[in-house]
């Protein structure tokens, strides 16, 4: 199986503790924490990160400023 042109993407996630939204890399290699409250949102697994946060949708082009 090939993923074709699909790149590992970015996901818009929502913190379960403070409801703030932020973008995280789907295959995060480090723990992702909420930039507002510091809660752990995703933990690395070696592949797709395990998300504790609610995943709202994928983001095609993450233009995070
Ligand atoms: Zn939070």
PDB file of the backbone (N, CA, C, O) and the ligand in Angstrom, with CONECT records:
HET     ZN  A 101       1
ATOM      1  N   UNK A   1       0.844  -1.202   0.000  1.00  0.00           N
ATOM      2  CA  UNK A   1       0.000   0.000   0.000  1.00  0.00           C
ATOM      3  C   UNK A   1       0.878   1.251   0.000  1.00  0.00           C
ATOM      4  O   UNK A   1       1.929   1.291   0.639  1.00  0.00           O
ATOM      5  N   UNK A   2       0.442   2.226  -0.701  1.00  0.00           N
ATOM      6  CA  UNK A   2       1.145   3.502  -0.712  1.00  0.00           C
ATOM      7  C   UNK A   2       0.172   4.593  -0.302  1.00  0.00           C
ATOM      8  O   UNK A   2      -1.034   4.513  -0.532  1.00  0.00           O
ATOM      9  N   UNK A   3       0.730   5.581   0.294  1.00  0.00           N
ATOM     10  CA  UNK A   3      -0.112   6.711   0.687  1.00  0.00           C
ATOM     11  C   UNK A   3      -0.217   7.720  -0.453  1.00  0.00           C
ATOM     12  O   UNK A   3      -0.862   8.761  -0.331  1.00  0.00           O
ATOM     13  N   UNK A   4       0.433   7.383  -1.556  1.00  0.00           N
ATOM     14  CA  UNK A   4       0.356   8.267  -2.702  1.00  0.00           C
ATOM     15  C   UNK A   4       0.942   9.623  -2.384  1.00  0.00           C
ATOM     16  O   UNK A   4       2.028   9.729  -1.815  1.00  0.00           O
ATOM     17  N   UNK A   5       0.225  10.639  -2.752  1.00  0.00           N
ATOM     18  CA  UNK A   5       0.752  11.980  -2.547  1.00  0.00           C
ATOM     19  C   UNK A   5       0.365  12.546  -1.181  1.00  0.00           C
ATOM     20  O   UNK A   5       0.749  13.657  -0.817  1.00  0.00           O
ATOM     21  N   UNK A   6      -0.388  11.770  -0.452  1.00  0.00           N
ATOM     22  CA  UNK A   6      -0.830  12.295   0.835  1.00  0.00           C
ATOM     23  C   UNK A   6       0.348  12.362   1.807  1.00  0.00           C
ATOM     24  O   UNK A   6       1.023  11.366   2.065  1.00  0.00           O
ATOM     25  N   UNK A   7       0.567  13.525   2.320  1.00  0.00           N
ATOM     26  CA  UNK A   7       1.623  13.700   3.303  1.00  0.00           C
ATOM     27  C   UNK A   7       1.025  13.509   4.694  1.00  0.00           C
ATOM     28  O   UNK A   7      -0.175  13.678   4.912  1.00  0.00           O
ATOM     29  N   UNK A   8       1.899  13.155   5.616  1.00  0.00           N
ATOM     30  CA  UNK A   8       1.461  13.175   7.004  1.00  0.00           C
ATOM     31  C   UNK A   8       1.051  14.606   7.286  1.00  0.00           C
ATOM     32  O   UNK A   8       1.824  15.542   7.081  1.00  0.00           O
ATOM     33  N   UNK A   9      -0.143  14.758   7.748  1.00  0.00           N
ATOM     34  CA  UNK A   9      -0.685  16.099   7.821  1.00  0.00           C
ATOM     35  C   UNK A   9      -0.730  16.699   9.212  1.00  0.00           C
ATOM     36  O   UNK A   9      -0.193  16.176  10.189  1.00  0.00           O
ATOM     37  N   UNK A  10      -1.392  17.802   9.230  1.00  0.00           N
ATOM     38  CA  UNK A  10      -1.605  18.495  10.484  1.00  0.00           C
ATOM     39  C   UNK A  10      -3.076  18.383  10.850  1.00  0.00           C
ATOM     40  O   UNK A  10      -3.948  18.308   9.985  1.00  0.00           O
ATOM     41  N   UNK A  11      -3.324  18.372  12.131  1.00  0.00           N
ATOM     42  CA  UNK A  11      -4.688  18.234  12.608  1.00  0.00           C
ATOM     43  C   UNK A  11      -5.067  19.415  13.493  1.00  0.00           C
ATOM     44  O   UNK A  11      -4.267  19.911  14.287  1.00  0.00           O
ATOM     45  N   UNK A  12      -6.293  19.841  13.331  1.00  0.00           N
ATOM     46  CA  UNK A  12      -6.806  20.860  14.244  1.00  0.00           C
ATOM     47  C   UNK A  12      -7.388  20.112  15.445  1.00  0.00           C
ATOM     48  O   UNK A  12      -8.319  19.320  15.308  1.00  0.00           O
ATOM     49  N   UNK A  13      -6.831  20.375  16.602  1.00  0.00           N
ATOM     50  CA  UNK A  13      -7.261  19.660  17.795  1.00  0.00           C
ATOM     51  C   UNK A  13      -7.781  20.632  18.842  1.00  0.00           C
ATOM     52  O   UNK A  13      -7.458  21.819  18.837  1.00  0.00           O
ATOM     53  N   UNK A  14      -8.596  20.091  19.738  1.00  0.00           N
ATOM     54  CA  UNK A  14      -9.234  20.925  20.753  1.00  0.00           C
ATOM     55  C   UNK A  14      -8.882  20.381  22.128  1.00  0.00           C
ATOM     56  O   UNK A  14      -9.095  19.202  22.411  1.00  0.00           O
ATOM     57  N   UNK A  15      -8.352  21.225  22.963  1.00  0.00           N
ATOM     58  CA  UNK A  15      -7.969  20.824  24.300  1.00  0.00           C
ATOM     59  C   UNK A  15      -9.208  20.439  25.121  1.00  0.00           C
ATOM     60  O   UNK A  15     -10.163  21.212  25.194  1.00  0.00           O
ATOM     61  N   UNK A  16      -9.198  19.255  25.734  1.00  0.00           N
ATOM     62  CA  UNK A  16     -10.356  18.818  26.530  1.00  0.00           C
ATOM     63  C   UNK A  16     -10.485  19.572  27.846  1.00  0.00           C
ATOM     64  O   UNK A  16     -11.525  19.515  28.503  1.00  0.00           O
ATOM     65  N   UNK A  17      -9.445  20.265  28.222  1.00  0.00           N
ATOM     66  CA  UNK A  17      -9.468  20.958  29.515  1.00  0.00           C
ATOM     67  C   UNK A  17      -9.874  22.424  29.411  1.00  0.00           C
ATOM     68  O   UNK A  17     -10.624  22.923  30.250  1.00  0.00           O
ATOM     69  N   UNK A  18      -9.378  23.119  28.378  1.00  0.00           N
ATOM     70  CA  UNK A  18      -9.691  24.549  28.283  1.00  0.00           C
ATOM     71  C   UNK A  18     -10.397  24.911  26.983  1.00  0.00           C
ATOM     72  O   UNK A  18     -10.731  26.074  26.755  1.00  0.00           O
ATOM     73  N   UNK A  19     -10.626  23.898  26.118  1.00  0.00           N
ATOM     74  CA  UNK A  19     -11.370  24.084  24.871  1.00  0.00           C
ATOM     75  C   UNK A  19     -10.690  24.989  23.852  1.00  0.00           C
ATOM     76  O   UNK A  19     -11.318  25.419  22.885  1.00  0.00           O
ATOM     77  N   UNK A  20      -9.421  25.277  24.063  1.00  0.00           N
ATOM     78  CA  UNK A  20      -8.719  26.063  23.051  1.00  0.00           C
ATOM     79  C   UNK A  20      -8.347  25.143  21.897  1.00  0.00           C
ATOM     80  O   UNK A  20      -8.168  23.940  22.088  1.00  0.00           O
ATOM     81  N   UNK A  21      -8.232  25.704  20.711  1.00  0.00           N
ATOM     82  CA  UNK A  21      -7.904  24.922  19.528  1.00  0.00           C
ATOM     83  C   UNK A  21      -6.501  25.260  19.057  1.00  0.00           C
ATOM     84  O   UNK A  21      -6.065  26.409  19.132  1.00  0.00           O
ATOM     85  N   UNK A  22      -5.811  24.256  18.577  1.00  0.00           N
ATOM     86  CA  UNK A  22      -4.491  24.486  18.007  1.00  0.00           C
ATOM     87  C   UNK A  22      -4.199  23.404  17.000  1.00  0.00           C
ATOM     88  O   UNK A  22      -4.908  22.402  16.915  1.00  0.00           O
ATOM     89  N   UNK A  23      -3.148  23.618  16.238  1.00  0.00           N
ATOM     90  CA  UNK A  23      -2.782  22.673  15.190  1.00  0.00           C
ATOM     91  C   UNK A  23      -1.585  21.860  15.647  1.00  0.00           C
ATOM     92  O   UNK A  23      -0.622  22.391  16.198  1.00  0.00           O
ATOM     93  N   UNK A  24      -1.668  20.560  15.404  1.00  0.00           N
ATOM     94  CA  UNK A  24      -0.571  19.681  15.795  1.00  0.00           C
ATOM     95  C   UNK A  24      -0.231  18.762  14.634  1.00  0.00           C
ATOM     96  O   UNK A  24      -1.091  18.427  13.819  1.00  0.00           O
ATOM     97  N   UNK A  25       1.022  18.362  14.567  1.00  0.00           N
ATOM     98  CA  UNK A  25       1.463  17.442  13.529  1.00  0.00           C
ATOM     99  C   UNK A  25       0.919  16.053  13.833  1.00  0.00           C
ATOM    100  O   UNK A  25       1.000  15.569  14.962  1.00  0.00           O
ATOM    101  N   UNK A  26       0.365  15.425  12.805  1.00  0.00           N
ATOM    102  CA  UNK A  26      -0.265  14.115  12.952  1.00  0.00           C
ATOM    103  C   UNK A  26       0.697  13.067  13.509  1.00  0.00           C
ATOM    104  O   UNK A  26       0.306  12.189  14.279  1.00  0.00           O
ATOM    105  N   UNK A  27       1.947  13.175  13.109  1.00  0.00           N
ATOM    106  CA  UNK A  27       2.955  12.215  13.566  1.00  0.00           C
ATOM    107  C   UNK A  27       3.967  12.901  14.477  1.00  0.00           C
ATOM    108  O   UNK A  27       5.179  12.816  14.275  1.00  0.00           O
ATOM    109  N   UNK A  28       3.443  13.563  15.457  1.00  0.00           N
ATOM    110  CA  UNK A  28       4.306  14.279  16.382  1.00  0.00           C
ATOM    111  C   UNK A  28       5.315  13.329  17.018  1.00  0.00           C
ATOM    112  O   UNK A  28       4.970  12.222  17.432  1.00  0.00           O
ATOM    113  N   UNK A  29       6.558  13.775  17.089  1.00  0.00           N
ATOM    114  CA  UNK A  29       7.606  12.929  17.668  1.00  0.00           C
ATOM    115  C   UNK A  29       7.899  13.322  19.110  1.00  0.00           C
ATOM    116  O   UNK A  29       8.678  12.669  19.804  1.00  0.00           O
ATOM    117  N   UNK A  30       7.266  14.389  19.537  1.00  0.00           N
ATOM    118  CA  UNK A  30       7.388  14.796  20.929  1.00  0.00           C
ATOM    119  C   UNK A  30       5.987  15.037  21.479  1.00  0.00           C
ATOM    120  O   UNK A  30       5.037  15.222  20.718  1.00  0.00           O
ATOM    121  N   UNK A  31       5.867  15.033  22.766  1.00  0.00           N
ATOM    122  CA  UNK A  31       4.575  15.266  23.391  1.00  0.00           C
ATOM    123  C   UNK A  31       4.046  16.653  23.027  1.00  0.00           C
ATOM    124  O   UNK A  31       4.763  17.651  23.102  1.00  0.00           O
ATOM    125  N   UNK A  32       2.784  16.686  22.636  1.00  0.00           N
ATOM    126  CA  UNK A  32       2.152  17.961  22.294  1.00  0.00           C
ATOM    127  C   UNK A  32       1.377  18.446  23.506  1.00  0.00           C
ATOM    128  O   UNK A  32       0.546  17.726  24.059  1.00  0.00           O
ATOM    129  N   UNK A  33       1.656  19.661  23.906  1.00  0.00           N
ATOM    130  CA  UNK A  33       0.944  20.221  25.053  1.00  0.00           C
ATOM    131  C   UNK A  33       0.136  21.433  24.633  1.00  0.00           C
ATOM    132  O   UNK A  33       0.470  22.120  23.667  1.00  0.00           O
ATOM    133  N   UNK A  34      -0.917  21.679  25.364  1.00  0.00           N
ATOM    134  CA  UNK A  34      -1.766  22.837  25.095  1.00  0.00           C
ATOM    135  C   UNK A  34      -0.972  24.110  25.332  1.00  0.00           C
ATOM    136  O   UNK A  34      -0.299  24.258  26.352  1.00  0.00           O
ATOM    137  N   UNK A  35      -1.059  25.015  24.385  1.00  0.00           N
ATOM    138  CA  UNK A  35      -0.287  26.252  24.531  1.00  0.00           C
ATOM    139  C   UNK A  35      -0.958  27.213  25.509  1.00  0.00           C
ATOM    140  O   UNK A  35      -0.366  28.214  25.912  1.00  0.00           O
ATOM    141  N   UNK A  36      -2.180  26.905  25.883  1.00  0.00           N
ATOM    142  CA  UNK A  36      -2.882  27.760  26.835  1.00  0.00           C
ATOM    143  C   UNK A  36      -2.736  27.239  28.268  1.00  0.00           C
ATOM    144  O   UNK A  36      -2.301  27.973  29.154  1.00  0.00           O
ATOM    145  N   UNK A  37      -3.095  25.989  28.491  1.00  0.00           N
ATOM    146  CA  UNK A  37      -3.110  25.473  29.864  1.00  0.00           C
ATOM    147  C   UNK A  37      -2.008  24.442  30.136  1.00  0.00           C
ATOM    148  O   UNK A  37      -1.813  24.031  31.280  1.00  0.00           O
ATOM    149  N   UNK A  38      -1.298  24.030  29.103  1.00  0.00           N
ATOM    150  CA  UNK A  38      -0.181  23.110  29.312  1.00  0.00           C
ATOM    151  C   UNK A  38      -0.577  21.653  29.437  1.00  0.00           C
ATOM    152  O   UNK A  38       0.272  20.803  29.706  1.00  0.00           O
ATOM    153  N   UNK A  39      -1.853  21.349  29.247  1.00  0.00           N
ATOM    154  CA  UNK A  39      -2.324  19.973  29.319  1.00  0.00           C
ATOM    155  C   UNK A  39      -1.750  19.141  28.170  1.00  0.00           C
ATOM    156  O   UNK A  39      -1.541  19.657  27.072  1.00  0.00           O
ATOM    157  N   UNK A  40      -1.499  17.867  28.421  1.00  0.00           N
ATOM    158  CA  UNK A  40      -0.985  16.994  27.363  1.00  0.00           C
ATOM    159  C   UNK A  40      -2.094  16.697  26.353  1.00  0.00           C
ATOM    160  O   UNK A  40      -3.177  16.242  26.720  1.00  0.00           O
ATOM    161  N   UNK A  41      -1.809  16.960  25.089  1.00  0.00           N
ATOM    162  CA  UNK A  41      -2.811  16.763  24.043  1.00  0.00           C
ATOM    163  C   UNK A  41      -2.521  15.546  23.183  1.00  0.00           C
ATOM    164  O   UNK A  41      -3.445  14.902  22.685  1.00  0.00           O
ATOM    165  N   UNK A  42      -1.260  15.229  23.006  1.00  0.00           N
ATOM    166  CA  UNK A  42      -0.914  14.068  22.192  1.00  0.00           C
ATOM    167  C   UNK A  42       0.439  13.535  22.637  1.00  0.00           C
ATOM    168  O   UNK A  42       1.320  14.289  23.051  1.00  0.00           O
ATOM    169  N   UNK A  43       0.581  12.232  22.544  1.00  0.00           N
ATOM    170  CA  UNK A  43       1.847  11.607  22.897  1.00  0.00           C
ATOM    171  C   UNK A  43       2.368  10.822  21.700  1.00  0.00           C
ATOM    172  O   UNK A  43       1.586  10.212  20.971  1.00  0.00           O
ATOM    173  N   UNK A  44       3.668  10.833  21.493  1.00  0.00           N
ATOM    174  CA  UNK A  44       4.264  10.152  20.340  1.00  0.00           C
ATOM    175  C   UNK A  44       4.204   8.634  20.500  1.00  0.00           C
ATOM    176  O   UNK A  44       4.305   8.113  21.611  1.00  0.00           O
ATOM    177  N   UNK A  45       4.040   7.942  19.395  1.00  0.00           N
ATOM    178  CA  UNK A  45       3.984   6.483  19.430  1.00  0.00           C
ATOM    179  C   UNK A  45       4.987   5.868  18.460  1.00  0.00           C
ATOM    180  O   UNK A  45       5.147   4.648  18.419  1.00  0.00           O
ATOM    181  N   UNK A  46       5.656   6.703  17.686  1.00  0.00           N
ATOM    182  CA  UNK A  46       6.535   6.195  16.639  1.00  0.00           C
ATOM    183  C   UNK A  46       5.870   6.294  15.282  1.00  0.00           C
ATOM    184  O   UNK A  46       6.543   6.335  14.252  1.00  0.00           O
ATOM    185  N   UNK A  47       4.560   6.333  15.283  1.00  0.00           N
ATOM    186  CA  UNK A  47       3.805   6.530  14.047  1.00  0.00           C
ATOM    187  C   UNK A  47       2.879   7.701  14.253  1.00  0.00           C
ATOM    188  O   UNK A  47       3.306   8.793  14.628  1.00  0.00           O
ATOM    189  N   UNK A  48       1.607   7.467  14.003  1.00  0.00           N
ATOM    190  CA  UNK A  48       0.633   8.519  14.256  1.00  0.00           C
ATOM    191  C   UNK A  48       0.547   8.730  15.766  1.00  0.00           C
ATOM    192  O   UNK A  48       0.423   7.773  16.531  1.00  0.00           O
ATOM    193  N   UNK A  49       0.613   9.966  16.173  1.00  0.00           N
ATOM    194  CA  UNK A  49       0.573  10.265  17.600  1.00  0.00           C
ATOM    195  C   UNK A  49      -0.767   9.836  18.200  1.00  0.00           C
ATOM    196  O   UNK A  49      -1.796   9.821  17.524  1.00  0.00           O
ATOM    197  N   UNK A  50      -0.724   9.495  19.465  1.00  0.00           N
ATOM    198  CA  UNK A  50      -1.952   9.139  20.174  1.00  0.00           C
ATOM    199  C   UNK A  50      -2.541  10.421  20.748  1.00  0.00           C
ATOM    200  O   UNK A  50      -1.940  11.067  21.606  1.00  0.00           O
ATOM    201  N   UNK A  51      -3.727  10.778  20.259  1.00  0.00           N
ATOM    202  CA  UNK A  51      -4.319  12.045  20.656  1.00  0.00           C
ATOM    203  C   UNK A  51      -5.275  11.895  21.824  1.00  0.00           C
ATOM    204  O   UNK A  51      -6.210  11.096  21.801  1.00  0.00           O
ATOM    205  N   UNK A  52      -5.006  12.688  22.839  1.00  0.00           N
ATOM    206  CA  UNK A  52      -5.917  12.776  23.969  1.00  0.00           C
ATOM    207  C   UNK A  52      -6.933  13.884  23.687  1.00  0.00           C
ATOM    208  O   UNK A  52      -8.068  13.856  24.161  1.00  0.00           O
ATOM    209  N   UNK A  53      -6.493  14.832  22.918  1.00  0.00           N
ATOM    210  CA  UNK A  53      -7.365  15.939  22.550  1.00  0.00           C
ATOM    211  C   UNK A  53      -8.375  15.482  21.503  1.00  0.00           C
ATOM    212  O   UNK A  53      -8.175  14.471  20.830  1.00  0.00           O
ATOM    213  N   UNK A  54      -9.439  16.226  21.379  1.00  0.00           N
ATOM    214  CA  UNK A  54     -10.431  15.948  20.351  1.00  0.00           C
ATOM    215  C   UNK A  54      -9.885  16.428  19.010  1.00  0.00           C
ATOM    216  O   UNK A  54      -9.463  17.577  18.882  1.00  0.00           O
ATOM    217  N   UNK A  55      -9.893  15.548  18.016  1.00  0.00           N
ATOM    218  CA  UNK A  55      -9.434  15.931  16.687  1.00  0.00           C
ATOM    219  C   UNK A  55     -10.634  16.460  15.913  1.00  0.00           C
ATOM    220  O   UNK A  55     -11.595  15.734  15.657  1.00  0.00           O
ATOM    221  N   UNK A  56     -10.564  17.729  15.546  1.00  0.00           N
ATOM    222  CA  UNK A  56     -11.687  18.363  14.867  1.00  0.00           C
ATOM    223  C   UNK A  56     -11.661  18.093  13.368  1.00  0.00           C
ATOM    224  O   UNK A  56     -12.673  17.726  12.770  1.00  0.00           O
ATOM    225  N   UNK A  57     -10.495  18.280  12.777  1.00  0.00           N
ATOM    226  CA  UNK A  57     -10.376  18.033  11.336  1.00  0.00           C
ATOM    227  C   UNK A  57      -8.906  18.084  10.959  1.00  0.00           C
ATOM    228  O   UNK A  57      -8.058  18.531  11.731  1.00  0.00           O
ATOM    229  N   UNK A  58      -8.628  17.613   9.747  1.00  0.00           N
ATOM    230  CA  UNK A  58      -7.260  17.729   9.254  1.00  0.00           C
ATOM    231  C   UNK A  58      -7.081  19.077   8.576  1.00  0.00           C
ATOM    232  O   UNK A  58      -8.035  19.685   8.091  1.00  0.00           O
ATOM    233  N   UNK A  59      -5.855  19.517   8.556  1.00  0.00           N
ATOM    234  CA  UNK A  59      -5.530  20.797   7.950  1.00  0.00           C
ATOM    235  C   UNK A  59      -4.593  20.547   6.785  1.00  0.00           C
ATOM    236  O   UNK A  59      -3.509  19.995   6.971  1.00  0.00           O
ATOM    237  N   UNK A  60      -4.994  20.943   5.586  1.00  0.00           N
ATOM    238  CA  UNK A  60      -4.190  20.676   4.396  1.00  0.00           C
ATOM    239  C   UNK A  60      -2.852  21.402   4.451  1.00  0.00           C
ATOM    240  O   UNK A  60      -1.791  20.784   4.358  1.00  0.00           O
ATOM    241  N   UNK A  61      -2.915  22.662   4.596  1.00  0.00           N
ATOM    242  CA  UNK A  61      -1.691  23.450   4.641  1.00  0.00           C
ATOM    243  C   UNK A  61      -1.663  24.220   5.946  1.00  0.00           C
ATOM    244  O   UNK A  61      -2.420  25.168   6.158  1.00  0.00           O
ATOM    245  N   UNK A  62      -0.779  23.786   6.797  1.00  0.00           N
ATOM    246  CA  UNK A  62      -0.703  24.414   8.106  1.00  0.00           C
ATOM    247  C   UNK A  62       0.097  25.707   8.010  1.00  0.00           C
ATOM    248  O   UNK A  62       1.327  25.707   8.033  1.00  0.00           O
ATOM    249  N   UNK A  63      -0.607  26.755   7.905  1.00  0.00           N
ATOM    250  CA  UNK A  63       0.065  28.058   7.877  1.00  0.00           C
ATOM    251  C   UNK A  63      -0.130  28.681   9.245  1.00  0.00           C
ATOM    252  O   UNK A  63      -0.992  29.534   9.456  1.00  0.00           O
ATOM    253  N   UNK A  64       0.682  28.233  10.141  1.00  0.00           N
ATOM    254  CA  UNK A  64       0.580  28.705  11.516  1.00  0.00           C
ATOM    255  C   UNK A  64       1.509  29.896  11.691  1.00  0.00           C
ATOM    256  O   UNK A  64       2.701  29.834  11.390  1.00  0.00           O
ATOM    257  N   UNK A  65       0.960  30.922  12.160  1.00  0.00           N
ATOM    258  CA  UNK A  65       1.793  32.097  12.371  1.00  0.00           C
ATOM    259  C   UNK A  65       2.168  32.223  13.832  1.00  0.00           C
ATOM    260  O   UNK A  65       2.873  33.159  14.210  1.00  0.00           O
TER     261      UNK A  65
HETATM  262 ZN    ZN A 101      -5.812  23.587  27.287  1.00  0.00          ZN
END
